[in-house]
Amino acid sequence: MIRIGENGENREIVQAIVTLAQILGMNAIAEGVETAHHLAWVRAMNCEFGQGYFFSKPLVAQAAGALLAASPQW
């Protein structure tokens, strides 16, 4: 796992990984999205998937299903 620092450290490496996944027809999932700032970076990199406390605390399967069924928009 490569982390993007608060000042954008390693952002180019993460962007390269997302781009490579897209070229290979794969999906990349941004892990550790904890703030709106993190989400903005993920979106700017055209990474379509993310997980982290910004979206929800860890949930049991039934609660996770209910969250997804509610079609939240972030």
PDB file of N, CA, C and O in Angstrom:
ATOM      1  N   MET A   1       0.844  -1.165   0.000  1.00  0.00           N
ATOM      2  CA  MET A   1       0.000   0.000   0.000  1.00  0.00           C
ATOM      3  C   MET A   1       0.896   1.236   0.000  1.00  0.00           C
ATOM      4  O   MET A   1       1.873   1.314   0.744  1.00  0.00           O
ATOM      5  N   ILE A   2       0.549   2.179  -0.831  1.00  0.00           N
ATOM      6  CA  ILE A   2       1.272   3.450  -0.899  1.00  0.00           C
ATOM      7  C   ILE A   2       0.310   4.537  -0.440  1.00  0.00           C
ATOM      8  O   ILE A   2      -0.800   4.656  -0.959  1.00  0.00           O
ATOM      9  N   ARG A   3       0.736   5.311   0.517  1.00  0.00           N
ATOM     10  CA  ARG A   3      -0.116   6.361   1.066  1.00  0.00           C
ATOM     11  C   ARG A   3       0.188   7.704   0.423  1.00  0.00           C
ATOM     12  O   ARG A   3       1.334   8.025   0.109  1.00  0.00           O
ATOM     13  N   ILE A   4      -0.876   8.478   0.238  1.00  0.00           N
ATOM     14  CA  ILE A   4      -0.715   9.870  -0.176  1.00  0.00           C
ATOM     15  C   ILE A   4      -0.654  10.690   1.096  1.00  0.00           C
ATOM     16  O   ILE A   4      -1.576  10.649   1.910  1.00  0.00           O
ATOM     17  N   GLY A   5       0.417  11.427   1.270  1.00  0.00           N
ATOM     18  CA  GLY A   5       0.575  12.249   2.459  1.00  0.00           C
ATOM     19  C   GLY A   5      -0.348  13.456   2.435  1.00  0.00           C
ATOM     20  O   GLY A   5      -0.971  13.760   1.418  1.00  0.00           O
ATOM     21  N   GLU A   6      -0.425  14.136   3.565  1.00  0.00           N
ATOM     22  CA  GLU A   6      -1.285  15.313   3.681  1.00  0.00           C
ATOM     23  C   GLU A   6      -0.908  16.408   2.687  1.00  0.00           C
ATOM     24  O   GLU A   6      -1.753  17.222   2.315  1.00  0.00           O
ATOM     25  N   ASN A   7       0.339  16.437   2.259  1.00  0.00           N
ATOM     26  CA  ASN A   7       0.793  17.452   1.312  1.00  0.00           C
ATOM     27  C   ASN A   7       0.910  16.899  -0.103  1.00  0.00           C
ATOM     28  O   ASN A   7       1.541  17.513  -0.963  1.00  0.00           O
ATOM     29  N   GLY A   8       0.299  15.734  -0.344  1.00  0.00           N
ATOM     30  CA  GLY A   8       0.304  15.161  -1.685  1.00  0.00           C
ATOM     31  C   GLY A   8       1.481  14.258  -1.988  1.00  0.00           C
ATOM     32  O   GLY A   8       1.672  13.856  -3.136  1.00  0.00           O
ATOM     33  N   GLU A   9       2.288  13.925  -0.963  1.00  0.00           N
ATOM     34  CA  GLU A   9       3.420  13.037  -1.203  1.00  0.00           C
ATOM     35  C   GLU A   9       2.935  11.715  -1.807  1.00  0.00           C
ATOM     36  O   GLU A   9       1.904  11.183  -1.394  1.00  0.00           O
ATOM     37  N   ASN A  10       3.656  11.202  -2.753  1.00  0.00           N
ATOM     38  CA  ASN A  10       3.390   9.923  -3.426  1.00  0.00           C
ATOM     39  C   ASN A  10       2.176   9.963  -4.361  1.00  0.00           C
ATOM     40  O   ASN A  10       1.763   8.927  -4.882  1.00  0.00           O
ATOM     41  N   ARG A  11       1.617  11.124  -4.570  1.00  0.00           N
ATOM     42  CA  ARG A  11       0.428  11.200  -5.418  1.00  0.00           C
ATOM     43  C   ARG A  11       0.718  10.693  -6.833  1.00  0.00           C
ATOM     44  O   ARG A  11      -0.122  10.018  -7.430  1.00  0.00           O
ATOM     45  N   GLU A  12       1.882  11.006  -7.367  1.00  0.00           N
ATOM     46  CA  GLU A  12       2.223  10.573  -8.724  1.00  0.00           C
ATOM     47  C   GLU A  12       2.305   9.057  -8.814  1.00  0.00           C
ATOM     48  O   GLU A  12       1.913   8.478  -9.828  1.00  0.00           O
ATOM     49  N   ILE A  13       2.807   8.404  -7.772  1.00  0.00           N
ATOM     50  CA  ILE A  13       2.896   6.943  -7.770  1.00  0.00           C
ATOM     51  C   ILE A  13       1.497   6.335  -7.767  1.00  0.00           C
ATOM     52  O   ILE A  13       1.217   5.403  -8.520  1.00  0.00           O
ATOM     53  N   VAL A  14       0.626   6.866  -6.918  1.00  0.00           N
ATOM     54  CA  VAL A  14      -0.743   6.362  -6.854  1.00  0.00           C
ATOM     55  C   VAL A  14      -1.452   6.599  -8.189  1.00  0.00           C
ATOM     56  O   VAL A  14      -2.177   5.725  -8.663  1.00  0.00           O
ATOM     57  N   GLN A  15      -1.253   7.760  -8.793  1.00  0.00           N
ATOM     58  CA  GLN A  15      -1.860   8.048 -10.097  1.00  0.00           C
ATOM     59  C   GLN A  15      -1.377   7.046 -11.137  1.00  0.00           C
ATOM     60  O   GLN A  15      -2.163   6.590 -11.968  1.00  0.00           O
ATOM     61  N   ALA A  16      -0.100   6.700 -11.101  1.00  0.00           N
ATOM     62  CA  ALA A  16       0.442   5.729 -12.057  1.00  0.00           C
ATOM     63  C   ALA A  16      -0.208   4.360 -11.872  1.00  0.00           C
ATOM     64  O   ALA A  16      -0.489   3.672 -12.853  1.00  0.00           O
ATOM     65  N   ILE A  17      -0.446   3.963 -10.635  1.00  0.00           N
ATOM     66  CA  ILE A  17      -1.084   2.675 -10.362  1.00  0.00           C
ATOM     67  C   ILE A  17      -2.519   2.671 -10.875  1.00  0.00           C
ATOM     68  O   ILE A  17      -2.952   1.694 -11.486  1.00  0.00           O
ATOM     69  N   VAL A  18      -3.256   3.743 -10.637  1.00  0.00           N
ATOM     70  CA  VAL A  18      -4.639   3.837 -11.114  1.00  0.00           C
ATOM     71  C   VAL A  18      -4.659   3.807 -12.640  1.00  0.00           C
ATOM     72  O   VAL A  18      -5.477   3.105 -13.235  1.00  0.00           O
ATOM     73  N   THR A  19      -3.775   4.554 -13.270  1.00  0.00           N
ATOM     74  CA  THR A  19      -3.713   4.595 -14.730  1.00  0.00           C
ATOM     75  C   THR A  19      -3.363   3.226 -15.300  1.00  0.00           C
ATOM     76  O   THR A  19      -3.967   2.797 -16.284  1.00  0.00           O
ATOM     77  N   LEU A  20      -2.405   2.540 -14.703  1.00  0.00           N
ATOM     78  CA  LEU A  20      -2.024   1.208 -15.166  1.00  0.00           C
ATOM     79  C   LEU A  20      -3.205   0.245 -15.057  1.00  0.00           C
ATOM     80  O   LEU A  20      -3.455  -0.533 -15.978  1.00  0.00           O
ATOM     81  N   ALA A  21      -3.921   0.291 -13.954  1.00  0.00           N
ATOM     82  CA  ALA A  21      -5.101  -0.569 -13.797  1.00  0.00           C
ATOM     83  C   ALA A  21      -6.105  -0.296 -14.913  1.00  0.00           C
ATOM     84  O   ALA A  21      -6.660  -1.231 -15.491  1.00  0.00           O
ATOM     85  N   GLN A  22      -6.340   0.968 -15.216  1.00  0.00           N
ATOM     86  CA  GLN A  22      -7.291   1.323 -16.270  1.00  0.00           C
ATOM     87  C   GLN A  22      -6.821   0.824 -17.632  1.00  0.00           C
ATOM     88  O   GLN A  22      -7.623   0.309 -18.412  1.00  0.00           O
ATOM     89  N   ILE A  23      -5.546   0.970 -17.922  1.00  0.00           N
ATOM     90  CA  ILE A  23      -4.996   0.494 -19.202  1.00  0.00           C
ATOM     91  C   ILE A  23      -5.166  -1.011 -19.333  1.00  0.00           C
ATOM     92  O   ILE A  23      -5.415  -1.520 -20.426  1.00  0.00           O
ATOM     93  N   LEU A  24      -5.032  -1.724 -18.220  1.00  0.00           N
ATOM     94  CA  LEU A  24      -5.147  -3.181 -18.218  1.00  0.00           C
ATOM     95  C   LEU A  24      -6.593  -3.652 -18.109  1.00  0.00           C
ATOM     96  O   LEU A  24      -6.851  -4.854 -18.038  1.00  0.00           O
ATOM     97  N   GLY A  25      -7.538  -2.714 -18.094  1.00  0.00           N
ATOM     98  CA  GLY A  25      -8.945  -3.081 -17.999  1.00  0.00           C
ATOM     99  C   GLY A  25      -9.354  -3.537 -16.614  1.00  0.00           C
ATOM    100  O   GLY A  25     -10.326  -4.277 -16.459  1.00  0.00           O
ATOM    101  N   MET A  26      -8.618  -3.101 -15.613  1.00  0.00           N
ATOM    102  CA  MET A  26      -8.900  -3.485 -14.236  1.00  0.00           C
ATOM    103  C   MET A  26      -9.448  -2.289 -13.462  1.00  0.00           C
ATOM    104  O   MET A  26      -9.329  -1.144 -13.897  1.00  0.00           O
ATOM    105  N   ASN A  27     -10.038  -2.567 -12.333  1.00  0.00           N
ATOM    106  CA  ASN A  27     -10.493  -1.522 -11.438  1.00  0.00           C
ATOM    107  C   ASN A  27      -9.493  -1.346 -10.312  1.00  0.00           C
ATOM    108  O   ASN A  27      -8.925  -2.322  -9.822  1.00  0.00           O
ATOM    109  N   ALA A  28      -9.278  -0.124  -9.908  1.00  0.00           N
ATOM    110  CA  ALA A  28      -8.469   0.177  -8.734  1.00  0.00           C
ATOM    111  C   ALA A  28      -9.411   0.657  -7.641  1.00  0.00           C
ATOM    112  O   ALA A  28     -10.385   1.356  -7.917  1.00  0.00           O
ATOM    113  N   ILE A  29      -9.119   0.281  -6.403  1.00  0.00           N
ATOM    114  CA  ILE A  29      -9.926   0.718  -5.269  1.00  0.00           C
ATOM    115  C   ILE A  29      -9.025   1.508  -4.331  1.00  0.00           C
ATOM    116  O   ILE A  29      -8.028   0.993  -3.824  1.00  0.00           O
ATOM    117  N   ALA A  30      -9.389   2.761  -4.108  1.00  0.00           N
ATOM    118  CA  ALA A  30      -8.637   3.603  -3.178  1.00  0.00           C
ATOM    119  C   ALA A  30      -9.026   3.196  -1.760  1.00  0.00           C
ATOM    120  O   ALA A  30     -10.201   3.216  -1.393  1.00  0.00           O
ATOM    121  N   GLU A  31      -8.046   2.835  -0.991  1.00  0.00           N
ATOM    122  CA  GLU A  31      -8.270   2.389   0.379  1.00  0.00           C
ATOM    123  C   GLU A  31      -7.897   3.506   1.344  1.00  0.00           C
ATOM    124  O   GLU A  31      -6.949   4.252   1.096  1.00  0.00           O
ATOM    125  N   GLY A  32      -8.629   3.624   2.427  1.00  0.00           N
ATOM    126  CA  GLY A  32      -8.288   4.612   3.437  1.00  0.00           C
ATOM    127  C   GLY A  32      -8.826   6.003   3.152  1.00  0.00           C
ATOM    128  O   GLY A  32      -8.249   6.990   3.608  1.00  0.00           O
ATOM    129  N   VAL A  33      -9.918   6.102   2.408  1.00  0.00           N
ATOM    130  CA  VAL A  33     -10.531   7.404   2.143  1.00  0.00           C
ATOM    131  C   VAL A  33     -11.220   7.840   3.435  1.00  0.00           C
ATOM    132  O   VAL A  33     -12.246   7.279   3.819  1.00  0.00           O
ATOM    133  N   GLU A  34     -10.657   8.831   4.093  1.00  0.00           N
ATOM    134  CA  GLU A  34     -11.174   9.221   5.407  1.00  0.00           C
ATOM    135  C   GLU A  34     -11.698  10.649   5.471  1.00  0.00           C
ATOM    136  O   GLU A  34     -12.362  11.016   6.441  1.00  0.00           O
ATOM    137  N   THR A  35     -11.414  11.459   4.462  1.00  0.00           N
ATOM    138  CA  THR A  35     -11.856  12.853   4.483  1.00  0.00           C
ATOM    139  C   THR A  35     -12.361  13.255   3.102  1.00  0.00           C
ATOM    140  O   THR A  35     -12.124  12.561   2.114  1.00  0.00           O
ATOM    141  N   ALA A  36     -13.058  14.380   3.050  1.00  0.00           N
ATOM    142  CA  ALA A  36     -13.505  14.913   1.760  1.00  0.00           C
ATOM    143  C   ALA A  36     -12.297  15.242   0.884  1.00  0.00           C
ATOM    144  O   ALA A  36     -12.365  15.128  -0.340  1.00  0.00           O
ATOM    145  N   HIS A  37     -11.200  15.646   1.506  1.00  0.00           N
ATOM    146  CA  HIS A  37      -9.965  15.945   0.781  1.00  0.00           C
ATOM    147  C   HIS A  37      -9.432  14.686   0.092  1.00  0.00           C
ATOM    148  O   HIS A  37      -9.019  14.737  -1.067  1.00  0.00           O
ATOM    149  N   HIS A  38      -9.443  13.562   0.805  1.00  0.00           N
ATOM    150  CA  HIS A  38      -9.024  12.290   0.206  1.00  0.00           C
ATOM    151  C   HIS A  38      -9.928  11.935  -0.969  1.00  0.00           C
ATOM    152  O   HIS A  38      -9.451  11.527  -2.028  1.00  0.00           O
ATOM    153  N   LEU A  39     -11.234  12.093  -0.776  1.00  0.00           N
ATOM    154  CA  LEU A  39     -12.178  11.771  -1.851  1.00  0.00           C
ATOM    155  C   LEU A  39     -11.933  12.634  -3.076  1.00  0.00           C
ATOM    156  O   LEU A  39     -12.033  12.149  -4.203  1.00  0.00           O
ATOM    157  N   ALA A  40     -11.614  13.899  -2.874  1.00  0.00           N
ATOM    158  CA  ALA A  40     -11.320  14.791  -4.001  1.00  0.00           C
ATOM    159  C   ALA A  40     -10.103  14.287  -4.766  1.00  0.00           C
ATOM    160  O   ALA A  40     -10.097  14.314  -5.997  1.00  0.00           O
ATOM    161  N   TRP A  41      -9.077  13.829  -4.062  1.00  0.00           N
ATOM    162  CA  TRP A  41      -7.896  13.282  -4.741  1.00  0.00           C
ATOM    163  C   TRP A  41      -8.255  12.031  -5.538  1.00  0.00           C
ATOM    164  O   TRP A  41      -7.816  11.868  -6.676  1.00  0.00           O
ATOM    165  N   VAL A  42      -9.050  11.155  -4.942  1.00  0.00           N
ATOM    166  CA  VAL A  42      -9.458   9.917  -5.619  1.00  0.00           C
ATOM    167  C   VAL A  42     -10.209  10.248  -6.903  1.00  0.00           C
ATOM    168  O   VAL A  42      -9.947   9.663  -7.954  1.00  0.00           O
ATOM    169  N   ARG A  43     -11.134  11.179  -6.811  1.00  0.00           N
ATOM    170  CA  ARG A  43     -11.895  11.582  -8.001  1.00  0.00           C
ATOM    171  C   ARG A  43     -10.995  12.232  -9.045  1.00  0.00           C
ATOM    172  O   ARG A  43     -11.159  11.983 -10.239  1.00  0.00           O
ATOM    173  N   ALA A  44     -10.062  13.049  -8.619  1.00  0.00           N
ATOM    174  CA  ALA A  44      -9.157  13.722  -9.558  1.00  0.00           C
ATOM    175  C   ALA A  44      -8.295  12.716 -10.308  1.00  0.00           C
ATOM    176  O   ALA A  44      -7.860  12.989 -11.427  1.00  0.00           O
ATOM    177  N   MET A  45      -8.044  11.562  -9.711  1.00  0.00           N
ATOM    178  CA  MET A  45      -7.248  10.511 -10.348  1.00  0.00           C
ATOM    179  C   MET A  45      -8.103   9.585 -11.204  1.00  0.00           C
ATOM    180  O   MET A  45      -7.597   8.617 -11.771  1.00  0.00           O
ATOM    181  N   ASN A  46      -9.404   9.883 -11.298  1.00  0.00           N
ATOM    182  CA  ASN A  46     -10.346   9.040 -12.043  1.00  0.00           C
ATOM    183  C   ASN A  46     -10.410   7.616 -11.503  1.00  0.00           C
ATOM    184  O   ASN A  46     -10.633   6.663 -12.250  1.00  0.00           O
ATOM    185  N   CYS A  47     -10.213   7.488 -10.203  1.00  0.00           N
ATOM    186  CA  CYS A  47     -10.371   6.194  -9.534  1.00  0.00           C
ATOM    187  C   CYS A  47     -11.840   6.104  -9.132  1.00  0.00           C
ATOM    188  O   CYS A  47     -12.325   6.927  -8.355  1.00  0.00           O
ATOM    189  N   GLU A  48     -12.540   5.119  -9.652  1.00  0.00           N
ATOM    190  CA  GLU A  48     -13.987   5.050  -9.491  1.00  0.00           C
ATOM    191  C   GLU A  48     -14.451   4.406  -8.188  1.00  0.00           C
ATOM    192  O   GLU A  48     -15.628   4.507  -7.840  1.00  0.00           O
ATOM    193  N   PHE A  49     -13.556   3.751  -7.468  1.00  0.00           N
ATOM    194  CA  PHE A  49     -13.959   3.038  -6.268  1.00  0.00           C
ATOM    195  C   PHE A  49     -13.083   3.436  -5.088  1.00  0.00           C
ATOM    196  O   PHE A  49     -11.895   3.715  -5.245  1.00  0.00           O
ATOM    197  N   GLY A  50     -13.684   3.458  -3.916  1.00  0.00           N
ATOM    198  CA  GLY A  50     -12.938   3.783  -2.719  1.00  0.00           C
ATOM    199  C   GLY A  50     -13.601   3.186  -1.498  1.00  0.00           C
ATOM    200  O   GLY A  50     -14.787   2.854  -1.508  1.00  0.00           O
ATOM    201  N   GLN A  51     -12.821   3.060  -0.459  1.00  0.00           N
ATOM    202  CA  GLN A  51     -13.366   2.586   0.805  1.00  0.00           C
ATOM    203  C   GLN A  51     -12.670   3.333   1.926  1.00  0.00           C
ATOM    204  O   GLN A  51     -11.537   3.790   1.777  1.00  0.00           O
ATOM    205  N   GLY A  52     -13.348   3.450   3.029  1.00  0.00           N
ATOM    206  CA  GLY A  52     -12.752   4.101   4.181  1.00  0.00           C
ATOM    207  C   GLY A  52     -13.802   4.732   5.080  1.00  0.00           C
ATOM    208  O   GLY A  52     -14.996   4.711   4.782  1.00  0.00           O
ATOM    209  N   TYR A  53     -13.334   5.289   6.178  1.00  0.00           N
ATOM    210  CA  TYR A  53     -14.223   5.862   7.185  1.00  0.00           C
ATOM    211  C   TYR A  53     -15.022   7.057   6.670  1.00  0.00           C
ATOM    212  O   TYR A  53     -16.042   7.405   7.266  1.00  0.00           O
ATOM    213  N   PHE A  54     -14.592   7.692   5.590  1.00  0.00           N
ATOM    214  CA  PHE A  54     -15.392   8.785   5.032  1.00  0.00           C
ATOM    215  C   PHE A  54     -16.776   8.276   4.641  1.00  0.00           C
ATOM    216  O   PHE A  54     -17.772   8.983   4.793  1.00  0.00           O
ATOM    217  N   PHE A  55     -16.828   7.060   4.144  1.00  0.00           N
ATOM    218  CA  PHE A  55     -18.086   6.475   3.683  1.00  0.00           C
ATOM    219  C   PHE A  55     -18.857   5.814   4.821  1.00  0.00           C
ATOM    220  O   PHE A  55     -20.074   5.969   4.924  1.00  0.00           O
ATOM    221  N   SER A  56     -18.152   5.081   5.669  1.00  0.00           N
ATOM    222  CA  SER A  56     -18.807   4.377   6.771  1.00  0.00           C
ATOM    223  C   SER A  56     -17.757   3.723   7.657  1.00  0.00           C
ATOM    224  O   SER A  56     -16.658   3.397   7.207  1.00  0.00           O
ATOM    225  N   LYS A  57     -18.110   3.538   8.908  1.00  0.00           N
ATOM    226  CA  LYS A  57     -17.296   2.712   9.781  1.00  0.00           C
ATOM    227  C   LYS A  57     -17.476   1.261   9.324  1.00  0.00           C
ATOM    228  O   LYS A  57     -18.392   0.987   8.548  1.00  0.00           O
ATOM    229  N   PRO A  58     -16.638   0.325   9.775  1.00  0.00           N
ATOM    230  CA  PRO A  58     -16.833  -1.077   9.393  1.00  0.00           C
ATOM    231  C   PRO A  58     -18.233  -1.554   9.792  1.00  0.00           C
ATOM    232  O   PRO A  58     -18.734  -1.221  10.866  1.00  0.00           O
ATOM    233  N   LEU A  59     -18.840  -2.327   8.919  1.00  0.00           N
ATOM    234  CA  LEU A  59     -20.209  -2.798   9.130  1.00  0.00           C
ATOM    235  C   LEU A  59     -20.286  -4.311   8.974  1.00  0.00           C
ATOM    236  O   LEU A  59     -19.487  -4.912   8.256  1.00  0.00           O
ATOM    237  N   VAL A  60     -21.249  -4.918   9.650  1.00  0.00           N
ATOM    238  CA  VAL A  60     -21.539  -6.329   9.418  1.00  0.00           C
ATOM    239  C   VAL A  60     -22.218  -6.431   8.050  1.00  0.00           C
ATOM    240  O   VAL A  60     -22.698  -5.432   7.514  1.00  0.00           O
ATOM    241  N   ALA A  61     -22.254  -7.626   7.498  1.00  0.00           N
ATOM    242  CA  ALA A  61     -22.747  -7.820   6.130  1.00  0.00           C
ATOM    243  C   ALA A  61     -24.151  -7.260   5.922  1.00  0.00           C
ATOM    244  O   ALA A  61     -24.404  -6.611   4.907  1.00  0.00           O
ATOM    245  N   GLN A  62     -25.060  -7.493   6.852  1.00  0.00           N
ATOM    246  CA  GLN A  62     -26.438  -7.029   6.684  1.00  0.00           C
ATOM    247  C   GLN A  62     -26.499  -5.501   6.642  1.00  0.00           C
ATOM    248  O   GLN A  62     -27.221  -4.933   5.822  1.00  0.00           O
ATOM    249  N   ALA A  63     -25.755  -4.839   7.510  1.00  0.00           N
ATOM    250  CA  ALA A  63     -25.745  -3.376   7.527  1.00  0.00           C
ATOM    251  C   ALA A  63     -25.074  -2.821   6.277  1.00  0.00           C
ATOM    252  O   ALA A  63     -25.499  -1.791   5.753  1.00  0.00           O
ATOM    253  N   ALA A  64     -24.024  -3.498   5.790  1.00  0.00           N
ATOM    254  CA  ALA A  64     -23.358  -3.061   4.557  1.00  0.00           C
ATOM    255  C   ALA A  64     -24.320  -3.171   3.376  1.00  0.00           C
ATOM    256  O   ALA A  64     -24.365  -2.288   2.519  1.00  0.00           O
ATOM    257  N   GLY A  65     -25.087  -4.259   3.337  1.00  0.00           N
ATOM    258  CA  GLY A  65     -26.077  -4.424   2.274  1.00  0.00           C
ATOM    259  C   GLY A  65     -27.133  -3.332   2.310  1.00  0.00           C
ATOM    260  O   GLY A  65     -27.547  -2.821   1.269  1.00  0.00           O
ATOM    261  N   ALA A  66     -27.564  -2.977   3.512  1.00  0.00           N
ATOM    262  CA  ALA A  66     -28.564  -1.915   3.654  1.00  0.00           C
ATOM    263  C   ALA A  66     -27.992  -0.572   3.208  1.00  0.00           C
ATOM    264  O   ALA A  66     -28.689   0.221   2.575  1.00  0.00           O
ATOM    265  N   LEU A  67     -26.737  -0.315   3.532  1.00  0.00           N
ATOM    266  CA  LEU A  67     -26.101   0.934   3.103  1.00  0.00           C
ATOM    267  C   LEU A  67     -26.046   1.014   1.582  1.00  0.00           C
ATOM    268  O   LEU A  67     -26.373   2.048   0.999  1.00  0.00           O
ATOM    269  N   LEU A  68     -25.638  -0.064   0.946  1.00  0.00           N
ATOM    270  CA  LEU A  68     -25.554  -0.073  -0.517  1.00  0.00           C
ATOM    271  C   LEU A  68     -26.929   0.018  -1.161  1.00  0.00           C
ATOM    272  O   LEU A  68     -27.087   0.664  -2.196  1.00  0.00           O
ATOM    273  N   ALA A  69     -27.929  -0.627  -0.555  1.00  0.00           N
ATOM    274  CA  ALA A  69     -29.283  -0.585  -1.102  1.00  0.00           C
ATOM    275  C   ALA A  69     -29.866   0.833  -1.041  1.00  0.00           C
ATOM    276  O   ALA A  69     -30.748   1.180  -1.826  1.00  0.00           O
ATOM    277  N   ALA A  70     -29.371   1.638  -0.114  1.00  0.00           N
ATOM    278  CA  ALA A  70     -29.860   3.011   0.016  1.00  0.00           C
ATOM    279  C   ALA A  70     -29.308   3.931  -1.073  1.00  0.00           C
ATOM    280  O   ALA A  70     -29.715   5.089  -1.174  1.00  0.00           O
ATOM    281  N   SER A  71     -28.384   3.420  -1.884  1.00  0.00           N
ATOM    282  CA  SER A  71     -27.763   4.181  -2.973  1.00  0.00           C
ATOM    283  C   SER A  71     -27.246   5.554  -2.528  1.00  0.00           C
ATOM    284  O   SER A  71     -27.639   6.579  -3.085  1.00  0.00           O
ATOM    285  N   PRO A  72     -26.365   5.566  -1.524  1.00  0.00           N
ATOM    286  CA  PRO A  72     -25.839   6.867  -1.064  1.00  0.00           C
ATOM    287  C   PRO A  72     -25.009   7.549  -2.155  1.00  0.00           C
ATOM    288  O   PRO A  72     -24.384   6.886  -2.983  1.00  0.00           O
ATOM    289  N   GLN A  73     -25.017   8.856  -2.140  1.00  0.00           N
ATOM    290  CA  GLN A  73     -24.239   9.636  -3.100  1.00  0.00           C
ATOM    291  C   GLN A  73     -23.198  10.459  -2.336  1.00  0.00           C
ATOM    292  O   GLN A  73     -23.541  11.253  -1.460  1.00  0.00           O
ATOM    293  N   TRP A  74     -21.959  10.261  -2.671  1.00  0.00           N
ATOM    294  CA  TRP A  74     -20.888  11.013  -2.023  1.00  0.00           C
ATOM    295  C   TRP A  74     -20.271  11.982  -2.968  1.00  0.00           C
ATOM    296  O   TRP A  74     -19.347  12.705  -2.595  1.00  0.00           O
TER     297      TRP A  74
END
